[in-house]
Amino acid sequence: MLAYIARRIVTTIPVVVMVAIVIFALLRLTPGDPAAIIAGDDASPAQLEAIRIQMGLNLPIYEQFFQWTSDLLKGNLGTSLLSNTPVTALIADRMGPTIALAIATLSFTLLIAIPIGVIAAWRHGKITDRFVMILSVLGFSIPTFVVGYLLIYIFSMKLGWFPVQGYRDLSSGFYEFARRLTLPTIALSAVYTALIARITRSSVIEVMNEDFVRTARAKGVKESTVLLRHALRNAAVPIVTVIGIGAASLIGGVVVTESVFNIPGLGRLVVEAVLARDYPIIQGVILLFSLTYIVINLIVDVLYTVFDPRITY
């Protein structure tokens, strides 16, 4: 197992290098000039050129890339072009809200999706199953930002139960922290709850038709034990896979959700950096997201052996 993990870590190095090259190239090839954004509309050509020289934008692309990668190997993600603040400091400052939203979303999704998926499989073909499938289709069909605005309209503007936007950390008290995180969590978890519930349902239904499940029932094992110990555990591999995919896909959902609810996290930081063409911030945050995606995939692969010892590497 340790040898497998070591091999996976080694194989991620070329992936990270390719991601860095693609990010760097796309940012440089897209139209727009960061120097013009910083200098403003009234800047003279001489002022623009001075800013480009100061930021190193006058250097050839390959020199800019090697400079960036050499700083990256030293743990330096660069400095924001606009605020002149180290990117690592900006990421550290914005990471808290994003982590809180991601953990709340995953926790809420798993607490809701897996039980209703198991119940739908148990009541396969009945009205409960059909109701769960209708909810799943709705969860897939409605974009996250639409769900967010609907929640804001109903529960914030009409009922006044939750704040419209904003974020409070735990130092402000758990109540305010939870109130401001509830609607973003529900909005972001909608599509992942639908996805995991459907996969759980189909996986459990498939296992319920196996001989060992019929044998357990014939021996008089309680239905709850059959569902949880026999069916759900043996259906865990595809469920864990889709949970990993959903956790990695939270990256894109976080960007949208933080923008809708005005949460000062990494998603908002990326949006602000893209609008300002702040290269160092964009590169640093996307690299962080890419590494997170790779780590999640590694964890999922390792969990396979926990739920199914027959899987070896």
N, C-alpha and C positions, 0 to 999 in steps of 0.2 A: 504493500500500500504506500509506504513512504517513498519507494522507488518510483511508483506511478505519479505521485504528487510532484516529486522532483522533476520528472520528465515533462509533466504538464506545465510546470513553471518555466522550464527552459523553452518549451515550444511557444510560450506566450511572448517571448522577447521579439521574434520577427513580426508577430501580430501588432505589438505596440509600436514597433518601428514603422510599419506600413501605415498604421493609423496616424502617426505623427506626420509622415510625409504627405498623406492625403489632406489632412487638416491644414497643414502649412501651405500646400499648393492651392487649395480651393480658396483660402482667404486672400492669397496674393493675386489670384486670377480674376476674382470678382471685381466688378467696377466700383470705383470710389477711391477717395484719397483721404486717409486719416489726418494728414497734415492740414488739408483744407477744412476738415471738421474742427480741429483744434484751433486753427488760426482765425476762423470765422470768414464771413463773406467779404469783408473789406481788406483782407490781407493782400499785400503786394507779392509778386512772384519771388522777390528776394526773400521775403519773410517765409514764404512757403518752402523755399529751398533750404533755408536755415533750419527750419523745423524738421525737414526730411533728413538732413545731415545729422541733426541731434538725435533723432530716433533710429538712425541707421537704415532708413528706407532708400537711401541713395546707393547702397551697396548692391552688387549682383545678388540674385535670388539665392544662389547656392551658398554665398558667404553669409547671408542672413540666416539660412537654415543651419549651417554648421555652428554659427554663433549661438543660436537658440538651443541646439542639441547639446553643445558643450556646457551651457549654463544649466540645462535640464539634468545632466549627469551629476552636477554638483548640488542638485536639489533646489536650484533657483529657477522658478517658473517665469521670471521676468518681472517687469514693473509696468503698471497700468499707464497707458499713454496719456490718459486724461487726468487722473487723480494723482499720478506719480507715487502710487502706493504699491508695495510689493504684492504680487498676485497671490502668494501664499497667505498673506495677512487678510486679503479680501475673501479668499475661499474659507479660511478659518472663521471669519466673522459671519459669513452667510451659511455655513454648513449646518448649524444647529436647527434652524427651522426646517430645512430639507430633510434631515435625518428624522426629526420628530414626525413630520408628515408621512415619510416613507414607512416608519415603524408602525404608526397608527393605522395606515392604510393596509399594510400586510396583516396586522393583527385582526382588524375588523373583517377583512376579506376572508381569512382562514376561519374565523369564528362563525361566519355566515355561510360561506360557499360550501365547505365540506359537509356540514350537517344537512343542508338542504339538498345537496347532491346525493347523499346516502339515502335520505328520505324519499327523494324522487325515484331512485333505483328500487327501493323497497316497495314503493307503491307504483311500480312500473305499469303504465297503461291506464292508471286511475286519474281522477280529477286533480289530485295533488301533483302528480307527475306533469300533467299538462300545464298546470298553473306555474310550476317552476320553469318549464321550458318557455312559456310566454314571457316570464320575467327575464330569462336569459337572452331571448331574442331582443327584447327592449334594451337590455344592458349593452348588447353589441351594437345596436342600431343608432343610439343617441350619442353624439360626440360628447366628450368630457366637458367642454366649455358650455355646451347647451345645458347639460345637467347642472353645472355650477350656477348658471344664471337663473335657472328654474328654482333651485334651492334658495338662492338669495331672494328672489321675488316672493316666494311663498313664506319661508321661515324667518326672513329678516325684515322685508318691507311690509308684508301683510300681517304676519303674526307677531313680529318683533321678538322672537325667541332668541335669536343669535345676532351678533354684530354682522354688518354687511361685509366688511373687509378688515384686514389687519391681522396682526399676530402679537401674542404675548408669550414670553418664555415662562418657565416654571418658577423663576424668581418672583414673578408677579402673583403667584398663587395658582394652585392646580385648577380652581374653578374657572378663572379667566383663560388659562391656558387651554383647557378642554373646550370651553365655549367657542373660542376662535378657531379651533382645529376641527370641530365636528363637521361642519358643512364641507370644507375642503376634503376631508377624509372620505365622506360619503360620495362626493362627486368623483374623486379619483378612483375609488374602489368599485364603482358601478361596473365597468367593463371587465375588470379582473374577477369580480365575484361571478359574473355571468360565465366567463371562460372556465374558471376552476370548477364551478358547479356542474357545467355540462360534461367536462372531462371526468369528474368524479362519478357522475351518474352513469356514463357509458362504461367506465372501467369496472365499477361495482356490478353493473348488470351482467357484464361479460363473465366476471368471476362467480357470480351467483349461479351460473349455469354449469359450473364445474362439478365433478363427481364428489370432491371432498366436502363441498358445501351441502350437497344432498345427503351425504353420509352423516354429517354433523346434525342435520335436522332429523334424520331417521333415528339417531341416538337420543333424541329429546333435548338437545342443547337449546338453551333459550335463544329466541330470535335476535335479541340485542347482542348476545355473544357471537352469534353467527355473522351478524353484520359488521361488528367492530373488530373482532379478533381474527375471523377467517376471511371475510370478503374485503373489508377495507385495507387490511394489512397487505393482502396479496395483490390488491389493485394500487398499491402505493407508488410503484415506480412511475407509471405515466402521470400520476397526480403530482409527484415531486417534480417531474420534468416541467409540467406546465406552471407550477408554482415558481420555479426558477426562471422560466421565460417571462412570467408576469412581473417578477421582482426586477428583472433586468429592464423590462419595458416601462417600468415606472419612471425611468429617466425622462422619456418624452412627455409622459403625463404630468410630471412635476412641473415642467416648464409652463405648460398651459394652465394648470391649476394655480400655481403661484401668481401668474399674471392676472387671472380672473379675480382671485381673492386678495391681491396685493400683499402677498407674503414675501418678506425680504430674504428669500433663500437663494440657492444656487441657480434655480431656474430663472428667476428674475434677473440675477446677475448676468446670465448668458444673454437674455433678451436686451438688456441695457448695453452690454458690450457689443452685440451685433449691430444695434442701431448707431452706436458711436464708432464702429469699426475699430474697437480696441483689441488688436490682435493678441497680445499676451494673455488677456483674461479669457478670450474665447478658446485659445489653444490649451491653456491650463485646465479649464473646467471640463472641456471635452475629453482631454486625456484622463482626467480623474473619473469621468463617467465610463470611459472605455475600460479602465482598470477595474472598476466596480463590476462591470458586465463580465469580464474575464474571471474574476474571483467568484462571482455567483455561479457561473458555469462549473468551475472547479468544485465548489461545495456540493452542487447537485450531483456531479459524477461520484463523489465520495459517498454521498447519502444512499446511492443505489445499493451499495454493499451492505448498508445497515438494514434496509428493508428486504433485500433479497440476497442472502449469502451465496446463492448460486452464481452471482455475477462476480467475475474475477477479472483482473487486469494483467 
